[in-house]
């Protein structure tokens, strides 16, 4: 039987109090991780989103990540977190005409992925007008994501579409429909149980969302949430800034154990598929938000990231999925 294994990674900015590159990398090296997703980082000139880094800052980050023995698993870009239509719906989200967005923002993300030698870009499925049924906007979303996938494919990159509240692809069914209609080798899905359970779903319902997405999953984000007793299902806009109950994946309401137990059977085939596209394996990317989260990021601190990592490792051990953390052999090799 083929080995079921994953590669552990995480959003390194969540582990750093000041988000400096050295804080991020020192924390991840100490945790035993060898990969990280780059999102917000201070490379010496203040905290910036990765999309705003200069060539000199990119070189500085590359130098420091090599010093700490790290590689970029994915570019944590905000691509797709803009309005689908130029409608004043009371939200602060920006609208950018799509031809301009494709030419500048998407092209920039591809250049950055190349610069950081990663083959993966994280992205999203656009904001529909706040009060609209998101299903009405699937055709335009599919058209635009197809062009983004084309742009990534020309760079030998893969675009991961993350499930998240308030976007067109806010649940597994909608995201799966988008994936199948785009039907492009450079597009995969990113399952994130925490982003689904925050919308008021039960563990059984989250599992069904996972099943809907499973055929398209390229990697997973790992976060979880524990609902207050008074929580209700979200039927409209979710106030992401009000979310206060993120927890490690072995302590939440998402049912990560059942999801990862099933995912284990899918891993060997998925690993082979990804490696054909130059991706080293199946990433589980920690984004735990255990000290707070919102629309464009979250914070866990070095201690919270450690707690979240140990919770994930306990779950993986229990369901029988292999992973690797740095060991003494790595120390000897680096002497």
C-alpha positions in Angstrom: 0.0 0.0 0.0 1.3 3.5 -0.9 2.5 5.7 1.9 0.0 8.4 3.0 2.2 11.5 3.7 1.9 15.2 3.8 4.3 18.2 3.9 3.8 20.5 6.9 3.9 24.3 6.3 2.2 27.4 7.7 1.6 31.1 7.4 4.8 32.3 9.0 3.5 35.8 9.7 1.1 34.3 12.3 4.1 33.1 14.4 5.8 36.6 14.6 4.8 39.3 17.0 6.3 42.0 14.8 6.1 40.1 11.5 9.8 40.6 10.8 11.4 38.0 8.5 13.9 36.9 11.2 11.1 36.4 13.8 9.1 34.4 11.4 11.9 32.2 10.3 13.4 31.7 13.7 10.0 30.5 15.0 9.4 28.1 12.1 12.9 26.7 12.3 12.5 26.1 16.0 9.1 24.3 15.4 10.9 22.0 13.0 9.2 23.2 9.8 11.0 23.4 6.5 8.3 25.2 4.4 6.3 28.4 4.9 3.7 30.4 3.1 4.7 34.0 2.7 1.9 36.6 3.2 2.9 39.7 5.4 6.5 40.3 6.2 8.9 43.0 7.3 12.1 42.7 5.3 13.6 45.8 6.8 11.2 48.6 5.6 8.1 47.9 7.6 5.4 45.2 7.3 4.1 44.7 3.8 1.9 42.2 2.0 4.1 40.0 -0.2 2.5 41.7 -3.3 4.2 44.9 -2.3 7.8 43.7 -1.9 10.5 45.3 -3.9 13.3 43.4 -5.7 15.7 44.3 -2.9 13.3 43.1 -0.2 12.8 39.8 -2.1 16.5 39.3 -2.2 16.7 40.0 1.5 13.9 37.5 2.3 15.5 34.9 0.1 18.9 35.3 1.9 17.3 35.0 5.3 15.1 32.0 4.5 18.1 30.2 3.2 20.0 31.0 6.4 17.1 29.4 8.4 16.7 26.4 6.1 13.3 27.3 4.8 11.5 27.2 1.4 8.3 28.8 0.3 5.4 26.4 0.0 2.9 28.9 -1.5 2.5 32.6 -2.2 -0.2 33.7 0.2 -1.6 36.3 -2.2 -4.9 38.1 -1.9 -5.7 37.5 -5.6 -9.5 37.3 -6.0 -10.3 39.3 -2.8 -11.8 42.1 -4.8 -15.3 42.9 -6.0 -16.6 41.0 -8.9 -18.8 44.0 -10.0 -18.5 47.8 -9.4 -21.5 47.9 -7.1 -21.7 50.0 -3.9 -23.0 47.3 -1.5 -21.7 48.9 1.7 -18.6 46.8 1.9 -15.1 48.3 1.9 -13.8 45.8 -0.7 -12.2 47.3 -3.8 -13.2 46.9 -7.4 -10.6 46.7 -10.1 -11.5 46.3 -13.8 -10.6 42.7 -14.6 -8.3 43.4 -17.6 -6.3 45.7 -15.4 -6.3 43.2 -12.5 -5.1 40.4 -14.8 -2.4 42.5 -16.3 -1.0 44.0 -13.1 -2.0 42.0 -10.0 -2.1 38.5 -11.4 1.1 39.1 -13.4 2.8 40.4 -10.3 1.7 37.3 -8.3 3.2 35.0 -11.0 6.5 37.0 -11.0 6.7 36.7 -7.2 6.0 33.0 -7.2 8.8 32.6 -9.7 11.1 34.8 -7.6 10.4 32.7 -4.4 10.7 29.4 -6.4 7.3 28.2 -5.4 4.8 26.6 -7.8 1.7 27.5 -5.8 -0.3 30.7 -5.5 -3.2 31.0 -3.0 -6.2 32.9 -4.2 -9.9 33.5 -3.9 -13.2 33.6 -5.9 -14.2 37.3 -5.8 -16.8 39.1 -3.7 -20.3 39.3 -5.2 -22.6 42.2 -4.3 -23.2 41.6 -0.6 -26.9 40.9 -0.7 -26.9 38.8 -3.9 -27.2 35.0 -4.2 -23.6 34.0 -5.0 -24.8 31.3 -7.4 -25.9 34.1 -9.7 -22.3 35.1 -10.1 -20.7 31.8 -10.8 -20.5 32.3 -14.7 -18.5 35.5 -14.4 -16.3 34.0 -11.7 -15.6 31.0 -13.9 -14.7 33.2 -16.8 -12.3 35.3 -14.7 -10.7 32.4 -12.9 -10.1 30.6 -16.2 -8.0 33.6 -17.3 -6.1 33.6 -14.1 -5.5 29.9 -14.4 -4.2 30.5 -18.0 -1.8 33.1 -16.7 -0.5 30.8 -14.0 -0.2 27.9 -16.4 2.1 30.0 -18.7 4.5 30.3 -15.7 4.2 26.5 -14.8 2.3 27.6 -11.6 -0.8 26.3 -10.0 -3.5 28.5 -8.6 -5.2 27.3 -5.4 -8.8 28.5 -4.8 -9.6 28.8 -1.1 -13.1 28.3 0.3 -14.1 31.3 2.4 -17.1 33.1 3.7 -18.6 36.1 1.7 -16.9 35.1 -1.5 -18.7 33.5 -4.5 -17.0 30.2 -3.5 -18.1 30.4 0.1 -18.9 26.7 0.5 -17.8 23.3 -0.9 -20.7 23.0 -3.4 -20.2 26.4 -5.0 -16.4 26.0 -5.1 -16.7 22.5 -6.6 -19.0 23.8 -9.3 -16.6 26.6 -10.1 -13.7 24.1 -10.3 -15.5 21.7 -12.6 -16.7 24.5 -14.9 -13.2 26.2 -15.1 -11.7 22.7 -15.8 -8.1 23.8 -16.0 -5.0 21.9 -15.0 -3.6 25.0 -13.3 -6.6 25.3 -10.9 -7.0 23.3 -7.7 -9.0 23.9 -4.6 -7.9 24.7 -1.0 -10.0 23.1 1.7 -10.2 25.0 4.9 -12.5 23.5 7.5 -12.3 26.5 9.8 -13.5 28.9 7.0 -16.6 26.6 6.6 -17.4 25.9 10.3 -17.4 29.6 11.1 -20.5 29.9 9.0 -22.4 28.0 11.6 -22.2 24.5 10.1 -22.0 21.2 12.1 -19.1 18.7 11.8 -21.3 16.5 9.6 -22.1 19.4 7.3 -18.4 20.4 7.1 -17.6 16.8 6.1 -20.1 17.0 3.3 -18.5 20.3 2.1 -15.1 18.4 2.1 -16.6 15.6 0.1 -17.9 18.1 -2.5 -14.5 19.6 -2.9 -12.4 16.4 -2.6 -11.9 15.8 -6.3 -10.4 19.2 -6.8 -8.3 19.6 -3.6 -4.7 20.5 -4.1 -3.8 21.3 -0.6 -5.4 22.2 2.8 -5.3 25.1 5.2 -5.5 23.9 8.8 -7.5 26.0 11.2 -10.6 25.3 13.4 -13.3 27.1 15.4 -15.3 26.4 18.4 -18.8 28.0 18.4 -20.2 29.7 21.4 -23.4 28.1 22.7 -25.4 31.0 21.2 -24.0 30.6 17.7 -26.4 30.5 14.8 -26.0 29.6 11.1 -24.9 32.5 8.9 -27.3 33.0 6.1 -25.9 36.3 4.7 -22.7 38.3 5.3 -20.3 37.0 7.9 -18.6 39.6 10.0 -15.1 38.1 9.9 -13.7 40.8 12.2 -16.0 39.5 15.0 -14.7 35.9 14.9 -13.0 35.2 18.3 -13.1 31.5 18.9 -10.4 29.9 16.7 -8.8 26.8 18.2 -6.2 24.1 17.3 -7.6 21.5 14.8 -8.0 18.8 17.5 -10.2 21.0 19.7 -12.7 22.5 17.3 -16.1 21.9 15.7 -15.0 21.0 12.2 -14.2 17.3 12.7 -10.7 17.3 11.4 -10.1 13.7 12.5 -12.8 12.3 10.1 -11.8 14.6 7.3 -8.1 13.7 7.5 -8.9 10.0 8.0 -10.7 10.0 4.6 -8.1 12.3 3.0 -5.4 9.7 3.9 -6.8 7.3 1.3 -6.6 10.0 -1.4 -3.1 11.2 -0.6 -0.9 8.8 -2.7 -2.8 9.5 -5.9 -2.9 13.2 -5.2 0.8 13.4 -4.4 1.6 11.7 -7.8 -0.7 14.2 -9.6 0.9 17.2 -8.0 4.5 16.1 -8.5 3.7 15.9 -12.3 3.2 19.7 -12.0 6.4 20.3 -10.2 4.8 20.5 -6.7 6.8 18.6 -4.1 3.8 17.0 -2.4 0.6 17.6 -0.6 0.9 20.6 1.8 -1.1 21.0 5.0 -0.7 24.7 5.7 -1.2 25.9 9.3 -3.2 29.1 9.5 -4.5 28.7 13.1 -5.6 32.3 14.1 -5.6 31.1 17.7 -5.0 34.7 19.0 -7.3 36.3 16.5 -8.2 36.4 12.8 -10.0 38.5 10.2 -10.6 39.1 6.5 -6.9 39.4 5.4 -5.0 37.4 8.0 -4.6 36.3 11.6 -2.2 36.0 14.5 -1.2 33.1 16.7 2.2 34.1 18.1 5.1 31.7 18.3 3.5 29.9 21.3 0.1 29.6 19.5 1.7 28.3 16.4 3.5 25.7 18.4 0.3 24.6 20.1 -1.5 24.5 16.8 1.3 22.4 15.2 1.3 19.9 18.0 -2.5 19.6 17.7 -2.2 18.9 14.0 0.6 16.3 14.6 -1.5 14.5 17.2 -4.4 14.3 14.7 -2.1 13.0 11.9 -0.5 10.4 14.2 -4.0 9.2 15.2 -5.3 8.8 11.7 -2.0 7.4 10.3 -0.7 10.1 8.0 3.1 10.5 7.8 4.8 13.9 8.1 8.3 15.0 8.8 9.8 17.6 11.2 13.5 18.6 11.4 15.6 16.1 13.4 19.2 15.8 14.4 20.2 14.5 11.0 19.2 17.9 9.6 21.4 19.6 12.2 24.4 17.4 11.3 23.8 18.1 7.6 23.9 21.9 8.2 27.2 21.9 10.1 
